[in-house]
Amino acid sequence: MAARDSIMHKPKDSKGALRRMLRFLGPYLWLLVLVALLCIGSNLLSLLGPNLAGSAINEAAAGPGKVNFERVGYYALRMLICYAASSLLTVCIHVVMMNVSKRAAKQMRRAVFEKLMRLPVSYFDRSQAGDIISRVSYDIDVISTCMATDVTAILTSVVTVVGSVVMMVTISLPLSAVVLFSVPASILYTSWMRKRTQPRFVKRSKNYGVMNGFVEEMLSGQKTIQAYAYEKRVAQRFDAINHNAAEAYYDADRYGVTIGPTMGTINNITLSLIALFGSLLFMGGRIQLGSISSFVLYSRKFSGPINEIANIINELFSALAASERVFELLDADEEPADAEGALELSDVRGDVKMEHVSFGYEKSRTIIHDLSMHAEQGKLIAIVGPTGAGKTTIINLLMRFYDAQGGVIRVDGHDICACTRESLRKAYAMVLQDTWVFRGTIFENIAYGRDGATREEVAAAAKAAHIHPFIMRLPRGYDTVVSEDGGNISKGQKQLLTIARAMLYDARMLILDEATSNVDTSTEREIQHAMRSLMQGKTCFVIAHRLSTVKNADHILVLDHGDVVEQGTHSSLMQAKGAYYKLYRSQFE
Amino acid sequence: MKFLFKYLKCFLKRITGVMGIKLLGTALELMIPFVMEHLIDHVVPQNSFSHVLLWGGIMIALAVAVRFLNVTANRMSVLTAKEAAYAIRRDLFSAALRLSGSQMDRVGLPSLISRMTSDSYNVQSFIQSMQTMGIRAPIMLVGGIAVTLAMDAGLALILCIMAPVMIALVVFISMKGIPLYDRVQAGMDDLVRIMRENITGVRVVKALSREGHEKSRFAAANGEQMRRDIRAGVTMAMPGPIVTLFLNVGLALVVFVGARRVNSGQTEPGVILAFLTYFNMILMGVMGLNRIFMMLSKANASAKRIAGVVDLKEELTPVPEELCPAPPDDGFIVFDDVSFSYDADAESRGGGEGFLGSARQKCLEHISFSVPRGGTLGIIGATGSGKTSIINLLMRFYDPQEGRVFVGGRDVRTYQLDALRSQFGAVFQNDVIFADSILENVSFGRDVDENGVSDALDHAMAGEFVSGYDDGLMHRAAIHGANFSGGQKQRLLIARALAANPSILVLDDSSSALDYRTDAALRRAIREHHSGATSVVIAQRVSSIMSLDRIMVLDEGRMIGFGSHEELLASCPAYREIHETQMGDL
């Protein structure tokens, strides 16, 4: 089915994609040459087989009592050796090609992953994770499968077709004419059939797609459907979709299933014609019996690749389309390199200044117009505003996940655009709302930010984050493996883990998202204590959700619709009776 | 396989027909080389031009007849596959729709979807190819051997010895290869996991400048994946050359032994020639059998997974009223000492996304409360404290292990499910907007006219943005309402719940994406226009529920507070604490 579905996406620039795909095979050029030689060898050897068989039969055709066994044995042994050697070479070809294609696939995956590491955060904000992943898992797989099978298939086809034609012509020119007549017949037939069936298969895939989408949608809303007793309606609608899918399948496949028998028939008719004309030629004394048998074998060899060509072309196209998707990712704009002679920030005090900063995620839509602010060393800056007001934008700018379009941001007086990204980012510790843990031990998760952290240091950080007792209660303590989404530990504990990570990291500046994490009250209390001690003595930027934090802040930024609409302290903002005042009041309505 | 047979029973005649036709077609195909042998060995020596033409013509006629028979049989089998797959999908889908909550937990949503899609396709293509190939391959093999036996038993013996060895070898290698592919799949899952971790955690990775570390982590998994891939690929590439080798060795033997037999007058040269053709047929037969074998094991697994859903017994059927005692008081919604836990079986498996909004681990312990008709109840508590479970029991998506739930003075188990649920208007956690018009999404198959829908939208604070669309109520939602913002979706869902003027309104965390102002306006509108409805509201924000008549505080499945906002502030320390962290100073 996969091959048929791929009909739908044809590559846009086949030549360019092919050239770049071949570049990944570059390191294996010599192996590919070897494969080509092996291919020629293996096929020539197997082409010799029928000829030797024919010679043997010619010897046997001498009739009862007159057979020269020495000659027959000679040919039969030769035949055996040729076939055995050919099979051995085929095995070698498979082994080499598997190695080449899988190694190339590995290189491609590596290239993609390393590219991902160089892409800016904005790329990930724009793209769907599933789409990126399918390029590595599905698309590269399609490409490597094509390399593994189609390269050898093409080589084999060429050698076999050319070899067979040569052998057939040498055996008997008139008989060859018969075969060469049947070739255009099968090519014409397949291309004619493809034209007729292709739209039907496209329609089939489309109908299946509609059905899959409907099923996925309805089953994920199954509870709602039951709650509103909507089942009958849904079942009726599914019936129509199911019916259409069934009809589209029937319509496409009833054409599809005629191809096989028809190709078989063309082969059988060719065989009949060879037998017929061969007999006539034999009667005219123009050909020997054994030659007819060799000829039959060659014609069979010959028809195999011809029948395969349509398939190979299809697969080649789908591999090219897949490689275009991979190259598209490899061509995405990277995070620009640090400026020449960029400054390595060190011994950061944590004095942050924003001067007339303007920014928009799209160049044409500025959301932060003119923001100036000064966060002195050790001060607490609260960022407040309704959901979706753009609170993370400030963080994106501070850490240079995005660069401001206008104005300057300074850390300790240095323009951050003139500093290396690495040293800037290392100056911040960070606890985000969607706490990130990866599959690894608790130790590895806490020590993530610092190479060579010792057990003691990690335990000290965990103690400061109030999670040490919990970890010790786990059967394997710090060696307990947490899973990708942290499913085996609770949300609150995940948050404590990331706080511990930040504790260990010990930077002078802190970015904190204190979203009410919807955990039980005692964990909530511990998280608050942990955050308090983490904030100690650092310049803190806090996306604030707790009024206590806001009230205690040295400076408040009020955001709405992406822009900073107000800033000041709690009391000054309350007096201004502006956006902050309204936000504050609305909680008590 | 028993399951499939149920669906194929009504096509028995047609399937028998297909097999008959295939049998005939394959038999005729096998005759072609036979005729050729006759032509060369017996007709040619007669030196009769017209006889040669006649036998040549017979060969061509056979080829044409074979095509006709094969195409007919193939088309009939496609028809059968189409109709059977249609019926299987129909039954599977309606079975999926009526699964109870705990059944859904056990199966899991992703698995259910893949059973509906890829498993049903597997079964469909199996039904088709089993008929087209299932006869052909064995007949090619057996028939090929039989014909050669008939032509020259001595020579055929070579084949008879070789065929079983070949089949055994091929099947053995394939069996070895399947687990290798499972390992390739597992390796790919590892790679995908690392990528997903890096994509979701891109800010952390960059903030800590861990790119190098991540690269080497990926490289290790990548290299391992390559080794597994090569091993599986090389293994599975072996059957082809091995079968070819065996056959060709057989060929050489046939030529040699054949020559001896010609010499002793036991056979004729044309026989050797025909043998060479039959060898190819047998080769195709062996490869075909291998494919059938692989397909069979795949389809069998798929059929089992489908049967696992279709054959599930319907749960939550109504219980006769006599068996259920009367409620302890005359409240409209009454829980009487209810204890409940989700299926222990599903818990241990844990995988997959379960029934919408259900937390599995926690349960309810001895919950009793009562809400009068028209009363309002708020439920607050941490994630996993059992808030949603109360709704799941109230609307009978699950049955409690202990205690009873009453709605309108009747045990919920005595209602027909539809009759019970039609009293409700509900918005669940992560509820779904379907790809349909706004009108259909709100009226949702109930008897609500356009005016009713407009009113409901207004009350749900959605009137404004909906009237902003040129096509108004007919505006189409994308799948999962992807073209709406989170807040817009929640308001549409609330409109759906309000539209039929339900006697019970259930809102499970349904205003989390609304800002405080909209949330407050929404609450006011519901108070004004739907005062007759008994409402149950689950929320994380105290402000969303503090004006309700009664508030329940849940903690790990236990009710640790029940009363009005003021009562709870005075009596329930946990409630006071939540209130303080959200609303005021610490």
Interface residues (C-beta under 8 A of the other chain):
Chain A: M1 S46 G49 A53 A56 I57 E59 A60 A61 G63 P64 G65 K66 V67 F69 V72 G73 Y75 A76 L77 M79 L80 Y83 A84 S86 S87 T90 V91 H94 V95 M98 N99 S101 K102 R103 A105 K106 R109 R110 F113 E114 L116 M117 R118 V121 F124 A129 I132 I133 V136 S137 D141 S144 A148 Y208 M211 N212 G213 V215 E216 E217 M218 L219 S220 G221 Q222 K223 T224 I225 Q226 A227 Y228 A229 Y230 E231 K232 R233 V234 A235 F238 D239 N242 H243 A246 E247 Y249 Y250 D253 R254 V257 T258 G260 P261 T262 G264 T265 N268 I269 L271 S272 L273 A275 L276 G278 S279 L280 F282 M283 L289 G290 I292 S293 V296 L297 R300 P386 T387 G388 M399 F401 R421 E422 R425 K426 Y428 M430 L432 D434 W436 F438 R439 Y448 G449 D451 E484 G487 S490 K491 Y505 T516 N518 V519 D520 T521 E524 R525 Q528 R546 L547 S548 K551 K582 L583 S586 Q587 F588 E589
Chain B: E29 I32 P33 M36 L39 I40 V43 V44 N47 F49 V52 L53 W55 G56 M59 I60 L62 A63 V64 V66 R67 N70 V71 N74 R75 S77 V78 L79 A81 K82 E83 A85 Y86 R89 R90 F93 S94 A96 L97 R98 L99 G101 M104 L109 L112 I113 M116 T117 Y121 Q124 S125 Q128 T132 M188 L191 V192 R193 M195 R196 E197 N198 I199 T200 G201 V202 R203 V204 V205 K206 A207 L208 S209 R210 E211 H213 E214 K215 F218 A219 N222 G223 Q225 M226 D229 I230 G233 V234 A237 M238 G240 P241 I242 T244 L245 N248 V249 L251 A252 L253 V255 F256 G258 A259 R260 V262 N263 S264 G265 P269 G270 I272 L273 L276 T277 N280 G350 F355 L356 G357 A382 T383 G384 S385 M395 F397 L417 D418 R421 S422 F424 A426 F428 D431 V432 F434 A435 F444 G445 R446 I479 H480 S485 G486 G487 R496 A513 D515 Y516 R517 A520 Q540 S543 D555 E556 A574 E577 I578 T581 Q582 M583 G584 D585 L586
